[in-house]
Amino acid sequence: MEVDPFNNPLAPAGPIFMPEYRNAKTAEAKKLSSTASEVFGRGTEARNTADRYVRITVFLATVLLLTATSQRFEI
């Protein structure tokens, strides 16, 4: 196969379009993508834990406020 895209219409437009072409950064990109997905999952789990903690804290603070308020009234 003659690689002369200016004179041969069947020639690939550039080296990136040839079947032998391998991008050196593709494997690294796949590895980094999987690492990023893992870190994102851990971050999501941490956010859910923090949300539960805040929800419980607000609930307990509300209970303490209502308890303290109820002690001010005489039955």
PDB file of N, H, CA, C and O in Angstrom:
ATOM      1  N   MET A   1       0.848  -1.172   0.000  1.00  0.00           N
ATOM      2  CA  MET A   1       0.000   0.000   0.000  1.00  0.00           C
ATOM      3  C   MET A   1       0.897   1.239   0.000  1.00  0.00           C
ATOM      4  O   MET A   1       1.767   1.392   0.857  1.00  0.00           O
ATOM      5  N   GLU A   2       0.676   2.082  -0.936  1.00  0.00           N
ATOM      6  H   GLU A   2      -0.031   1.958  -1.632  1.00  0.00           H
ATOM      7  CA  GLU A   2       1.447   3.310  -1.033  1.00  0.00           C
ATOM      8  C   GLU A   2       0.819   4.367  -0.125  1.00  0.00           C
ATOM      9  O   GLU A   2      -0.381   4.631  -0.188  1.00  0.00           O
ATOM     10  N   VAL A   3       1.653   4.956   0.713  1.00  0.00           N
ATOM     11  H   VAL A   3       2.628   4.741   0.765  1.00  0.00           H
ATOM     12  CA  VAL A   3       1.151   5.951   1.649  1.00  0.00           C
ATOM     13  C   VAL A   3       1.490   7.331   1.099  1.00  0.00           C
ATOM     14  O   VAL A   3       2.511   7.927   1.443  1.00  0.00           O
ATOM     15  N   ASP A   4       0.623   7.812   0.253  1.00  0.00           N
ATOM     16  H   ASP A   4      -0.207   7.329  -0.026  1.00  0.00           H
ATOM     17  CA  ASP A   4       0.782   9.138  -0.341  1.00  0.00           C
ATOM     18  C   ASP A   4      -0.616   9.726  -0.501  1.00  0.00           C
ATOM     19  O   ASP A   4      -1.193   9.644  -1.585  1.00  0.00           O
ATOM     20  N   PRO A   5      -1.167  10.311   0.546  1.00  0.00           N
ATOM     21  CA  PRO A   5      -2.551  10.757   0.500  1.00  0.00           C
ATOM     22  C   PRO A   5      -2.812  11.862  -0.514  1.00  0.00           C
ATOM     23  O   PRO A   5      -3.962  12.085  -0.893  1.00  0.00           O
ATOM     24  N   PHE A   6      -1.754  12.569  -0.968  1.00  0.00           N
ATOM     25  H   PHE A   6      -0.820  12.388  -0.660  1.00  0.00           H
ATOM     26  CA  PHE A   6      -1.971  13.633  -1.946  1.00  0.00           C
ATOM     27  C   PHE A   6      -2.182  13.075  -3.357  1.00  0.00           C
ATOM     28  O   PHE A   6      -2.860  13.692  -4.178  1.00  0.00           O
ATOM     29  N   ASN A   7      -1.598  11.904  -3.631  1.00  0.00           N
ATOM     30  H   ASN A   7      -1.047  11.403  -2.964  1.00  0.00           H
ATOM     31  CA  ASN A   7      -1.710  11.332  -4.975  1.00  0.00           C
ATOM     32  C   ASN A   7      -2.525  10.042  -5.018  1.00  0.00           C
ATOM     33  O   ASN A   7      -3.007   9.667  -6.086  1.00  0.00           O
ATOM     34  N   ASN A   8      -2.691   9.353  -3.890  1.00  0.00           N
ATOM     35  H   ASN A   8      -2.299   9.658  -3.022  1.00  0.00           H
ATOM     36  CA  ASN A   8      -3.417   8.100  -3.842  1.00  0.00           C
ATOM     37  C   ASN A   8      -4.691   8.304  -3.012  1.00  0.00           C
ATOM     38  O   ASN A   8      -4.604   8.509  -1.801  1.00  0.00           O
ATOM     39  N   PRO A   9      -5.869   8.253  -3.644  1.00  0.00           N
ATOM     40  CA  PRO A   9      -7.104   8.491  -2.895  1.00  0.00           C
ATOM     41  C   PRO A   9      -7.434   7.364  -1.909  1.00  0.00           C
ATOM     42  O   PRO A   9      -8.246   7.566  -1.006  1.00  0.00           O
ATOM     43  N   LEU A  10      -6.824   6.186  -2.063  1.00  0.00           N
ATOM     44  H   LEU A  10      -6.165   6.022  -2.797  1.00  0.00           H
ATOM     45  CA  LEU A  10      -7.078   5.079  -1.151  1.00  0.00           C
ATOM     46  C   LEU A  10      -6.144   5.084   0.062  1.00  0.00           C
ATOM     47  O   LEU A  10      -6.331   4.301   0.993  1.00  0.00           O
ATOM     48  N   ALA A  11      -5.160   5.947   0.052  1.00  0.00           N
ATOM     49  H   ALA A  11      -5.008   6.583  -0.705  1.00  0.00           H
ATOM     50  CA  ALA A  11      -4.201   6.021   1.150  1.00  0.00           C
ATOM     51  C   ALA A  11      -4.864   6.667   2.366  1.00  0.00           C
ATOM     52  O   ALA A  11      -5.743   7.517   2.223  1.00  0.00           O
ATOM     53  N   PRO A  12      -4.435   6.259   3.567  1.00  0.00           N
ATOM     54  CA  PRO A  12      -4.995   6.897   4.760  1.00  0.00           C
ATOM     55  C   PRO A  12      -4.599   8.368   4.825  1.00  0.00           C
ATOM     56  O   PRO A  12      -3.547   8.769   4.327  1.00  0.00           O
ATOM     57  N   ALA A  13      -5.450   9.146   5.439  1.00  0.00           N
ATOM     58  H   ALA A  13      -6.304   8.821   5.843  1.00  0.00           H
ATOM     59  CA  ALA A  13      -5.220  10.592   5.492  1.00  0.00           C
ATOM     60  C   ALA A  13      -4.014  10.971   6.345  1.00  0.00           C
ATOM     61  O   ALA A  13      -3.462  12.059   6.184  1.00  0.00           O
ATOM     62  N   GLY A  14      -3.610  10.110   7.227  1.00  0.00           N
ATOM     63  H   GLY A  14      -4.059   9.226   7.359  1.00  0.00           H
ATOM     64  CA  GLY A  14      -2.468  10.391   8.082  1.00  0.00           C
ATOM     65  C   GLY A  14      -2.112   9.155   8.880  1.00  0.00           C
ATOM     66  O   GLY A  14      -2.821   8.152   8.801  1.00  0.00           O
ATOM     67  N   PRO A  15      -1.042   9.198   9.640  1.00  0.00           N
ATOM     68  CA  PRO A  15      -0.612   8.012  10.378  1.00  0.00           C
ATOM     69  C   PRO A  15      -1.609   7.591  11.447  1.00  0.00           C
ATOM     70  O   PRO A  15      -1.641   6.422  11.832  1.00  0.00           O
ATOM     71  N   ILE A  16      -2.409   8.505  11.923  1.00  0.00           N
ATOM     72  H   ILE A  16      -2.383   9.454  11.610  1.00  0.00           H
ATOM     73  CA  ILE A  16      -3.369   8.168  12.967  1.00  0.00           C
ATOM     74  C   ILE A  16      -4.478   7.248  12.439  1.00  0.00           C
ATOM     75  O   ILE A  16      -5.135   6.560  13.221  1.00  0.00           O
ATOM     76  N   PHE A  17      -4.685   7.234  11.136  1.00  0.00           N
ATOM     77  H   PHE A  17      -4.152   7.793  10.501  1.00  0.00           H
ATOM     78  CA  PHE A  17      -5.734   6.425  10.523  1.00  0.00           C
ATOM     79  C   PHE A  17      -5.235   5.065  10.043  1.00  0.00           C
ATOM     80  O   PHE A  17      -5.999   4.296   9.459  1.00  0.00           O
ATOM     81  N   MET A  18      -3.980   4.767  10.282  1.00  0.00           N
ATOM     82  H   MET A  18      -3.360   5.391  10.756  1.00  0.00           H
ATOM     83  CA  MET A  18      -3.421   3.482   9.873  1.00  0.00           C
ATOM     84  C   MET A  18      -3.664   2.440  10.954  1.00  0.00           C
ATOM     85  O   MET A  18      -3.629   2.773  12.138  1.00  0.00           O
ATOM     86  N   PRO A  19      -3.913   1.172  10.574  1.00  0.00           N
ATOM     87  CA  PRO A  19      -4.188   0.139  11.578  1.00  0.00           C
ATOM     88  C   PRO A  19      -2.999  -0.152  12.498  1.00  0.00           C
ATOM     89  O   PRO A  19      -3.188  -0.664  13.602  1.00  0.00           O
ATOM     90  N   GLU A  20      -1.803   0.161  12.068  1.00  0.00           N
ATOM     91  H   GLU A  20      -1.650   0.577  11.172  1.00  0.00           H
ATOM     92  CA  GLU A  20      -0.617  -0.095  12.884  1.00  0.00           C
ATOM     93  C   GLU A  20      -0.422   0.955  13.974  1.00  0.00           C
ATOM     94  O   GLU A  20       0.381   0.765  14.888  1.00  0.00           O
ATOM     95  N   TYR A  21      -1.150   2.052  13.877  1.00  0.00           N
ATOM     96  H   TYR A  21      -1.802   2.206  13.134  1.00  0.00           H
ATOM     97  CA  TYR A  21      -0.957   3.169  14.802  1.00  0.00           C
ATOM     98  C   TYR A  21      -1.445   2.801  16.197  1.00  0.00           C
ATOM     99  O   TYR A  21      -2.557   2.301  16.362  1.00  0.00           O
ATOM    100  N   ARG A  22      -0.615   3.049  17.190  1.00  0.00           N
ATOM    101  H   ARG A  22       0.289   3.456  17.056  1.00  0.00           H
ATOM    102  CA  ARG A  22      -0.979   2.838  18.591  1.00  0.00           C
ATOM    103  C   ARG A  22      -0.624   4.113  19.351  1.00  0.00           C
ATOM    104  O   ARG A  22       0.510   4.589  19.303  1.00  0.00           O
ATOM    105  N   ASN A  23      -1.599   4.643  20.038  1.00  0.00           N
ATOM    106  H   ASN A  23      -2.521   4.256  20.077  1.00  0.00           H
ATOM    107  CA  ASN A  23      -1.363   5.841  20.837  1.00  0.00           C
ATOM    108  C   ASN A  23      -0.721   5.412  22.153  1.00  0.00           C
ATOM    109  O   ASN A  23      -1.252   4.556  22.860  1.00  0.00           O
ATOM    110  N   ALA A  24       0.404   6.001  22.471  1.00  0.00           N
ATOM    111  H   ALA A  24       0.835   6.697  21.896  1.00  0.00           H
ATOM    112  CA  ALA A  24       1.153   5.617  23.667  1.00  0.00           C
ATOM    113  C   ALA A  24       0.421   5.987  24.954  1.00  0.00           C
ATOM    114  O   ALA A  24       0.657   5.370  25.993  1.00  0.00           O
ATOM    115  N   LYS A  25      -0.445   6.963  24.904  1.00  0.00           N
ATOM    116  H   LYS A  25      -0.637   7.464  24.061  1.00  0.00           H
ATOM    117  CA  LYS A  25      -1.115   7.433  26.111  1.00  0.00           C
ATOM    118  C   LYS A  25      -2.477   6.760  26.335  1.00  0.00           C
ATOM    119  O   LYS A  25      -3.128   7.045  27.340  1.00  0.00           O
ATOM    120  N   THR A  26      -2.924   5.886  25.440  1.00  0.00           N
ATOM    121  H   THR A  26      -2.395   5.654  24.623  1.00  0.00           H
ATOM    122  CA  THR A  26      -4.237   5.258  25.585  1.00  0.00           C
ATOM    123  C   THR A  26      -4.307   4.375  26.828  1.00  0.00           C
ATOM    124  O   THR A  26      -5.274   4.454  27.585  1.00  0.00           O
ATOM    125  N   ALA A  27      -3.308   3.548  27.044  1.00  0.00           N
ATOM    126  H   ALA A  27      -2.522   3.484  26.428  1.00  0.00           H
ATOM    127  CA  ALA A  27      -3.299   2.667  28.222  1.00  0.00           C
ATOM    128  C   ALA A  27      -3.260   3.485  29.504  1.00  0.00           C
ATOM    129  O   ALA A  27      -3.951   3.162  30.470  1.00  0.00           O
ATOM    130  N   GLU A  28      -2.467   4.526  29.515  1.00  0.00           N
ATOM    131  H   GLU A  28      -1.905   4.788  28.730  1.00  0.00           H
ATOM    132  CA  GLU A  28      -2.386   5.385  30.702  1.00  0.00           C
ATOM    133  C   GLU A  28      -3.719   6.092  30.941  1.00  0.00           C
ATOM    134  O   GLU A  28      -4.147   6.247  32.085  1.00  0.00           O
ATOM    135  N   ALA A  29      -4.368   6.517  29.867  1.00  0.00           N
ATOM    136  H   ALA A  29      -4.020   6.391  28.938  1.00  0.00           H
ATOM    137  CA  ALA A  29      -5.664   7.180  30.000  1.00  0.00           C
ATOM    138  C   ALA A  29      -6.710   6.228  30.571  1.00  0.00           C
ATOM    139  O   ALA A  29      -7.517   6.635  31.406  1.00  0.00           O
ATOM    140  N   LYS A  30      -6.711   4.976  30.139  1.00  0.00           N
ATOM    141  H   LYS A  30      -6.055   4.645  29.461  1.00  0.00           H
ATOM    142  CA  LYS A  30      -7.655   3.993  30.673  1.00  0.00           C
ATOM    143  C   LYS A  30      -7.400   3.748  32.155  1.00  0.00           C
ATOM    144  O   LYS A  30      -8.339   3.648  32.944  1.00  0.00           O
ATOM    145  N   LYS A  31      -6.132   3.652  32.528  1.00  0.00           N
ATOM    146  H   LYS A  31      -5.369   3.733  31.887  1.00  0.00           H
ATOM    147  CA  LYS A  31      -5.771   3.426  33.928  1.00  0.00           C
ATOM    148  C   LYS A  31      -6.201   4.612  34.784  1.00  0.00           C
ATOM    149  O   LYS A  31      -6.779   4.430  35.856  1.00  0.00           O
ATOM    150  N   LEU A  32      -5.920   5.825  34.314  1.00  0.00           N
ATOM    151  H   LEU A  32      -5.450   5.972  33.443  1.00  0.00           H
ATOM    152  CA  LEU A  32      -6.293   7.017  35.070  1.00  0.00           C
ATOM    153  C   LEU A  32      -7.817   7.166  35.159  1.00  0.00           C
ATOM    154  O   LEU A  32      -8.342   7.636  36.169  1.00  0.00           O
ATOM    155  N   SER A  33      -8.505   6.770  34.116  1.00  0.00           N
ATOM    156  H   SER A  33      -8.078   6.388  33.296  1.00  0.00           H
ATOM    157  CA  SER A  33      -9.965   6.839  34.125  1.00  0.00           C
ATOM    158  C   SER A  33     -10.551   5.892  35.167  1.00  0.00           C
ATOM    159  O   SER A  33     -11.482   6.256  35.885  1.00  0.00           O
ATOM    160  N   SER A  34     -10.012   4.688  35.251  1.00  0.00           N
ATOM    161  H   SER A  34      -9.255   4.392  34.668  1.00  0.00           H
ATOM    162  CA  SER A  34     -10.523   3.744  36.254  1.00  0.00           C
ATOM    163  C   SER A  34     -10.173   4.219  37.667  1.00  0.00           C
ATOM    164  O   SER A  34     -10.972   4.056  38.589  1.00  0.00           O
ATOM    165  N   THR A  35      -8.991   4.802  37.840  1.00  0.00           N
ATOM    166  H   THR A  35      -8.342   4.934  37.091  1.00  0.00           H
ATOM    167  CA  THR A  35      -8.607   5.350  39.144  1.00  0.00           C
ATOM    168  C   THR A  35      -9.531   6.501  39.527  1.00  0.00           C
ATOM    169  O   THR A  35      -9.951   6.611  40.679  1.00  0.00           O
ATOM    170  N   ALA A  36      -9.847   7.360  38.556  1.00  0.00           N
ATOM    171  H   ALA A  36      -9.506   7.271  37.620  1.00  0.00           H
ATOM    172  CA  ALA A  36     -10.746   8.488  38.820  1.00  0.00           C
ATOM    173  C   ALA A  36     -12.132   7.994  39.200  1.00  0.00           C
ATOM    174  O   ALA A  36     -12.770   8.564  40.085  1.00  0.00           O
ATOM    175  N   SER A  37     -12.604   6.948  38.545  1.00  0.00           N
ATOM    176  H   SER A  37     -12.086   6.485  37.826  1.00  0.00           H
ATOM    177  CA  SER A  37     -13.920   6.395  38.889  1.00  0.00           C
ATOM    178  C   SER A  37     -13.924   5.847  40.311  1.00  0.00           C
ATOM    179  O   SER A  37     -14.895   6.021  41.047  1.00  0.00           O
ATOM    180  N   GLU A  38     -12.845   5.189  40.690  1.00  0.00           N
ATOM    181  H   GLU A  38     -12.056   5.047  40.092  1.00  0.00           H
ATOM    182  CA  GLU A  38     -12.743   4.643  42.050  1.00  0.00           C
ATOM    183  C   GLU A  38     -12.726   5.759  43.083  1.00  0.00           C
ATOM    184  O   GLU A  38     -13.418   5.672  44.098  1.00  0.00           O
ATOM    185  N   VAL A  39     -11.953   6.797  42.841  1.00  0.00           N
ATOM    186  H   VAL A  39     -11.391   6.867  42.017  1.00  0.00           H
ATOM    187  CA  VAL A  39     -11.863   7.922  43.775  1.00  0.00           C
ATOM    188  C   VAL A  39     -13.208   8.641  43.858  1.00  0.00           C
ATOM    189  O   VAL A  39     -13.624   9.063  44.938  1.00  0.00           O
ATOM    190  N   PHE A  40     -13.884   8.781  42.724  1.00  0.00           N
ATOM    191  H   PHE A  40     -13.546   8.438  41.847  1.00  0.00           H
ATOM    192  CA  PHE A  40     -15.202   9.413  42.718  1.00  0.00           C
ATOM    193  C   PHE A  40     -16.190   8.604  43.558  1.00  0.00           C
ATOM    194  O   PHE A  40     -16.992   9.175  44.297  1.00  0.00           O
ATOM    195  N   GLY A  41     -16.131   7.289  43.447  1.00  0.00           N
ATOM    196  H   GLY A  41     -15.479   6.825  42.847  1.00  0.00           H
ATOM    197  CA  GLY A  41     -17.002   6.425  44.250  1.00  0.00           C
ATOM    198  C   GLY A  41     -16.736   6.574  45.738  1.00  0.00           C
ATOM    199  O   GLY A  41     -17.668   6.621  46.540  1.00  0.00           O
ATOM    200  N   ARG A  42     -15.464   6.648  46.103  1.00  0.00           N
ATOM    201  H   ARG A  42     -14.707   6.610  45.451  1.00  0.00           H
ATOM    202  CA  ARG A  42     -15.126   6.845  47.519  1.00  0.00           C
ATOM    203  C   ARG A  42     -15.600   8.206  48.010  1.00  0.00           C
ATOM    204  O   ARG A  42     -16.057   8.337  49.146  1.00  0.00           O
ATOM    205  N   GLY A  43     -15.491   9.216  47.157  1.00  0.00           N
ATOM    206  H   GLY A  43     -15.120   9.110  46.235  1.00  0.00           H
ATOM    207  CA  GLY A  43     -15.965  10.556  47.524  1.00  0.00           C
ATOM    208  C   GLY A  43     -17.471  10.586  47.716  1.00  0.00           C
ATOM    209  O   GLY A  43     -17.974  11.234  48.633  1.00  0.00           O
ATOM    210  N   THR A  44     -18.186   9.885  46.854  1.00  0.00           N
ATOM    211  H   THR A  44     -17.777   9.358  46.108  1.00  0.00           H
ATOM    212  CA  THR A  44     -19.640   9.812  46.986  1.00  0.00           C
ATOM    213  C   THR A  44     -20.036   9.124  48.281  1.00  0.00           C
ATOM    214  O   THR A  44     -20.962   9.558  48.966  1.00  0.00           O
ATOM    215  N   GLU A  45     -19.331   8.052  48.615  1.00  0.00           N
ATOM    216  H   GLU A  45     -18.579   7.699  48.059  1.00  0.00           H
ATOM    217  CA  GLU A  45     -19.599   7.340  49.868  1.00  0.00           C
ATOM    218  C   GLU A  45     -19.308   8.240  51.069  1.00  0.00           C
ATOM    219  O   GLU A  45     -20.067   8.237  52.038  1.00  0.00           O
ATOM    220  N   ALA A  46     -18.229   9.000  51.017  1.00  0.00           N
ATOM    221  H   ALA A  46     -17.612   9.002  50.230  1.00  0.00           H
ATOM    222  CA  ALA A  46     -17.883   9.914  52.111  1.00  0.00           C
ATOM    223  C   ALA A  46     -18.928  11.014  52.249  1.00  0.00           C
ATOM    224  O   ALA A  46     -19.279  11.399  53.364  1.00  0.00           O
ATOM    225  N   ARG A  47     -19.424  11.519  51.132  1.00  0.00           N
ATOM    226  H   ARG A  47     -19.139  11.206  50.226  1.00  0.00           H
ATOM    227  CA  ARG A  47     -20.463  12.547  51.169  1.00  0.00           C
ATOM    228  C   ARG A  47     -21.729  12.003  51.811  1.00  0.00           C
ATOM    229  O   ARG A  47     -22.368  12.695  52.604  1.00  0.00           O
ATOM    230  N   ASN A  48     -22.103  10.759  51.474  1.00  0.00           N
ATOM    231  H   ASN A  48     -21.584  10.197  50.831  1.00  0.00           H
ATOM    232  CA  ASN A  48     -23.288  10.156  52.077  1.00  0.00           C
ATOM    233  C   ASN A  48     -23.114   9.983  53.581  1.00  0.00           C
ATOM    234  O   ASN A  48     -24.057  10.197  54.343  1.00  0.00           O
ATOM    235  N   THR A  49     -21.917   9.597  54.012  1.00  0.00           N
ATOM    236  H   THR A  49     -21.152   9.424  53.393  1.00  0.00           H
ATOM    237  CA  THR A  49     -21.641   9.470  55.447  1.00  0.00           C
ATOM    238  C   THR A  49     -21.761  10.825  56.133  1.00  0.00           C
ATOM    239  O   THR A  49     -22.341  10.923  57.214  1.00  0.00           O
ATOM    240  N   ALA A  50     -21.222  11.859  55.523  1.00  0.00           N
ATOM    241  H   ALA A  50     -20.750  11.779  54.644  1.00  0.00           H
ATOM    242  CA  ALA A  50     -21.298  13.202  56.097  1.00  0.00           C
ATOM    243  C   ALA A  50     -22.740  13.681  56.161  1.00  0.00           C
ATOM    244  O   ALA A  50     -23.137  14.303  57.147  1.00  0.00           O
ATOM    245  N   ASP A  51     -23.529  13.406  55.132  1.00  0.00           N
ATOM    246  H   ASP A  51     -23.207  12.902  54.331  1.00  0.00           H
ATOM    247  CA  ASP A  51     -24.939  13.802  55.139  1.00  0.00           C
ATOM    248  C   ASP A  51     -25.700  13.116  56.270  1.00  0.00           C
ATOM    249  O   ASP A  51     -26.514  13.744  56.947  1.00  0.00           O
ATOM    250  N   ARG A  52     -25.435  11.826  56.473  1.00  0.00           N
ATOM    251  H   ARG A  52     -24.774  11.316  55.923  1.00  0.00           H
ATOM    252  CA  ARG A  52     -26.095  11.104  57.568  1.00  0.00           C
ATOM    253  C   ARG A  52     -25.683  11.686  58.917  1.00  0.00           C
ATOM    254  O   ARG A  52     -26.520  11.839  59.807  1.00  0.00           O
ATOM    255  N   TYR A  53     -24.395  12.010  59.075  1.00  0.00           N
ATOM    256  H   TYR A  53     -23.715  11.885  58.352  1.00  0.00           H
ATOM    257  CA  TYR A  53     -23.899  12.580  60.321  1.00  0.00           C
ATOM    258  C   TYR A  53     -24.586  13.912  60.614  1.00  0.00           C
ATOM    259  O   TYR A  53     -25.029  14.150  61.737  1.00  0.00           O
ATOM    260  N   VAL A  54     -24.674  14.781  59.600  1.00  0.00           N
ATOM    261  H   VAL A  54     -24.314  14.587  58.687  1.00  0.00           H
ATOM    262  CA  VAL A  54     -25.314  16.081  59.798  1.00  0.00           C
ATOM    263  C   VAL A  54     -26.790  15.905  60.129  1.00  0.00           C
ATOM    264  O   VAL A  54     -27.312  16.595  61.005  1.00  0.00           O
ATOM    265  N   ARG A  55     -27.469  14.992  59.443  1.00  0.00           N
ATOM    266  H   ARG A  55     -27.045  14.432  58.732  1.00  0.00           H
ATOM    267  CA  ARG A  55     -28.890  14.750  59.693  1.00  0.00           C
ATOM    268  C   ARG A  55     -29.117  14.289  61.136  1.00  0.00           C
ATOM    269  O   ARG A  55     -30.031  14.771  61.805  1.00  0.00           O
ATOM    270  N   ILE A  56     -28.292  13.363  61.613  1.00  0.00           N
ATOM    271  H   ILE A  56     -27.550  12.971  61.070  1.00  0.00           H
ATOM    272  CA  ILE A  56     -28.417  12.873  62.991  1.00  0.00           C
ATOM    273  C   ILE A  56     -28.116  13.982  63.986  1.00  0.00           C
ATOM    274  O   ILE A  56     -28.804  14.107  65.000  1.00  0.00           O
ATOM    275  N   THR A  57     -27.091  14.792  63.709  1.00  0.00           N
ATOM    276  H   THR A  57     -26.533  14.690  62.886  1.00  0.00           H
ATOM    277  CA  THR A  57     -26.725  15.881  64.603  1.00  0.00           C
ATOM    278  C   THR A  57     -27.849  16.906  64.719  1.00  0.00           C
ATOM    279  O   THR A  57     -28.163  17.366  65.817  1.00  0.00           O
ATOM    280  N   VAL A  58     -28.452  17.264  63.591  1.00  0.00           N
ATOM    281  H   VAL A  58     -28.197  16.891  62.699  1.00  0.00           H
ATOM    282  CA  VAL A  58     -29.560  18.225  63.611  1.00  0.00           C
ATOM    283  C   VAL A  58     -30.755  17.636  64.363  1.00  0.00           C
ATOM    284  O   VAL A  58     -31.414  18.337  65.130  1.00  0.00           O
ATOM    285  N   PHE A  59     -31.029  16.368  64.148  1.00  0.00           N
ATOM    286  H   PHE A  59     -30.493  15.797  63.525  1.00  0.00           H
ATOM    287  CA  PHE A  59     -32.138  15.720  64.854  1.00  0.00           C
ATOM    288  C   PHE A  59     -31.907  15.744  66.366  1.00  0.00           C
ATOM    289  O   PHE A  59     -32.810  16.095  67.125  1.00  0.00           O
ATOM    290  N   LEU A  60     -30.701  15.372  66.806  1.00  0.00           N
ATOM    291  H   LEU A  60     -29.967  15.086  66.189  1.00  0.00           H
ATOM    292  CA  LEU A  60     -30.406  15.366  68.239  1.00  0.00           C
ATOM    293  C   LEU A  60     -30.425  16.780  68.824  1.00  0.00           C
ATOM    294  O   LEU A  60     -30.863  16.962  69.960  1.00  0.00           O
ATOM    295  N   ALA A  61     -29.966  17.765  68.088  1.00  0.00           N
ATOM    296  H   ALA A  61     -29.610  17.616  67.166  1.00  0.00           H
ATOM    297  CA  ALA A  61     -30.015  19.149  68.562  1.00  0.00           C
ATOM    298  C   ALA A  61     -31.466  19.607  68.702  1.00  0.00           C
ATOM    299  O   ALA A  61     -31.794  20.335  69.639  1.00  0.00           O
ATOM    300  N   THR A  62     -32.328  19.193  67.794  1.00  0.00           N
ATOM    301  H   THR A  62     -32.062  18.601  67.034  1.00  0.00           H
ATOM    302  CA  THR A  62     -33.745  19.532  67.882  1.00  0.00           C
ATOM    303  C   THR A  62     -34.377  18.890  69.112  1.00  0.00           C
ATOM    304  O   THR A  62     -35.168  19.521  69.813  1.00  0.00           O
ATOM    305  N   VAL A  63     -34.025  17.639  69.367  1.00  0.00           N
ATOM    306  H   VAL A  63     -33.383  17.126  68.798  1.00  0.00           H
ATOM    307  CA  VAL A  63     -34.541  16.956  70.563  1.00  0.00           C
ATOM    308  C   VAL A  63     -34.082  17.676  71.821  1.00  0.00           C
ATOM    309  O   VAL A  63     -34.878  17.868  72.741  1.00  0.00           O
ATOM    310  N   LEU A  64     -32.819  18.078  71.882  1.00  0.00           N
ATOM    311  H   LEU A  64     -32.173  17.922  71.135  1.00  0.00           H
ATOM    312  CA  LEU A  64     -32.323  18.803  73.050  1.00  0.00           C
ATOM    313  C   LEU A  64     -33.026  20.150  73.212  1.00  0.00           C
ATOM    314  O   LEU A  64     -33.345  20.551  74.331  1.00  0.00           O
ATOM    315  N   LEU A  65     -33.266  20.846  72.113  1.00  0.00           N
ATOM    316  H   LEU A  65     -33.007  20.520  71.203  1.00  0.00           H
ATOM    317  CA  LEU A  65     -33.966  22.123  72.171  1.00  0.00           C
ATOM    318  C   LEU A  65     -35.386  21.933  72.686  1.00  0.00           C
ATOM    319  O   LEU A  65     -35.836  22.685  73.550  1.00  0.00           O
ATOM    320  N   LEU A  66     -36.086  20.950  72.171  1.00  0.00           N
ATOM    321  H   LEU A  66     -35.720  20.339  71.469  1.00  0.00           H
ATOM    322  CA  LEU A  66     -37.459  20.705  72.624  1.00  0.00           C
ATOM    323  C   LEU A  66     -37.490  20.272  74.085  1.00  0.00           C
ATOM    324  O   LEU A  66     -38.388  20.661  74.831  1.00  0.00           O
ATOM    325  N   THR A  67     -36.516  19.471  74.491  1.00  0.00           N
ATOM    326  H   THR A  67     -35.786  19.155  73.885  1.00  0.00           H
ATOM    327  CA  THR A  67     -36.449  19.041  75.891  1.00  0.00           C
ATOM    328  C   THR A  67     -36.204  20.240  76.804  1.00  0.00           C
ATOM    329  O   THR A  67     -36.867  20.378  77.832  1.00  0.00           O
ATOM    330  N   ALA A  68     -35.268  21.102  76.442  1.00  0.00           N
ATOM    331  H   ALA A  68     -34.730  20.990  75.607  1.00  0.00           H
ATOM    332  CA  ALA A  68     -34.968  22.280  77.257  1.00  0.00           C
ATOM    333  C   ALA A  68     -36.152  23.230  77.285  1.00  0.00           C
ATOM    334  O   ALA A  68     -36.433  23.834  78.320  1.00  0.00           O
ATOM    335  N   THR A  69     -36.849  23.373  76.166  1.00  0.00           N
ATOM    336  H   THR A  69     -36.620  22.882  75.325  1.00  0.00           H
ATOM    337  CA  THR A  69     -38.009  24.256  76.099  1.00  0.00           C
ATOM    338  C   THR A  69     -39.146  23.718  76.948  1.00  0.00           C
ATOM    339  O   THR A  69     -39.824  24.478  77.640  1.00  0.00           O
ATOM    340  N   SER A  70     -39.355  22.414  76.896  1.00  0.00           N
ATOM    341  H   SER A  70     -38.804  21.798  76.334  1.00  0.00           H
ATOM    342  CA  SER A  70     -40.467  21.827  77.645  1.00  0.00           C
ATOM    343  C   SER A  70     -40.242  21.931  79.145  1.00  0.00           C
ATOM    344  O   SER A  70     -41.215  21.916  79.898  1.00  0.00           O
ATOM    345  N   GLN A  71     -39.026  22.034  79.601  1.00  0.00           N
ATOM    346  H   GLN A  71     -38.236  22.047  78.989  1.00  0.00           H
ATOM    347  CA  GLN A  71     -38.753  22.148  81.024  1.00  0.00           C
ATOM    348  C   GLN A  71     -39.098  23.544  81.567  1.00  0.00           C
ATOM    349  O   GLN A  71     -39.179  23.723  82.782  1.00  0.00           O
ATOM    350  N   ARG A  72     -39.299  24.517  80.700  1.00  0.00           N
ATOM    351  H   ARG A  72     -39.233  24.371  79.713  1.00  0.00           H
ATOM    352  CA  ARG A  72     -39.629  25.877  81.104  1.00  0.00           C
ATOM    353  C   ARG A  72     -41.111  26.031  81.439  1.00  0.00           C
ATOM    354  O   ARG A  72     -41.494  26.970  82.136  1.00  0.00           O
ATOM    355  N   PHE A  73     -41.938  25.123  80.953  1.00  0.00           N
ATOM    356  H   PHE A  73     -41.627  24.360  80.387  1.00  0.00           H
ATOM    357  CA  PHE A  73     -43.370  25.227  81.176  1.00  0.00           C
ATOM    358  C   PHE A  73     -43.788  24.364  82.346  1.00  0.00           C
ATOM    359  O   PHE A  73     -43.272  23.265  82.545  1.00  0.00           O
ATOM    360  N   GLU A  74     -44.731  24.880  83.117  1.00  0.00           N
ATOM    361  H   GLU A  74     -45.150  25.773  82.955  1.00  0.00           H
ATOM    362  CA  GLU A  74     -45.278  24.100  84.214  1.00  0.00           C
ATOM    363  C   GLU A  74     -46.582  23.456  83.765  1.00  0.00           C
ATOM    364  O   GLU A  74     -47.387  24.091  83.084  1.00  0.00           O
ATOM    365  N   ILE A  75     -46.786  22.243  84.129  1.00  0.00           N
ATOM    366  H   ILE A  75     -46.132  21.727  84.682  1.00  0.00           H
ATOM    367  CA  ILE A  75     -48.018  21.542  83.737  1.00  0.00           C
ATOM    368  C   ILE A  75     -49.073  21.739  84.801  1.00  0.00           C
ATOM    369  O   ILE A  75     -50.186  21.231  84.668  1.00  0.00           O
TER     370      ILE A  75
END
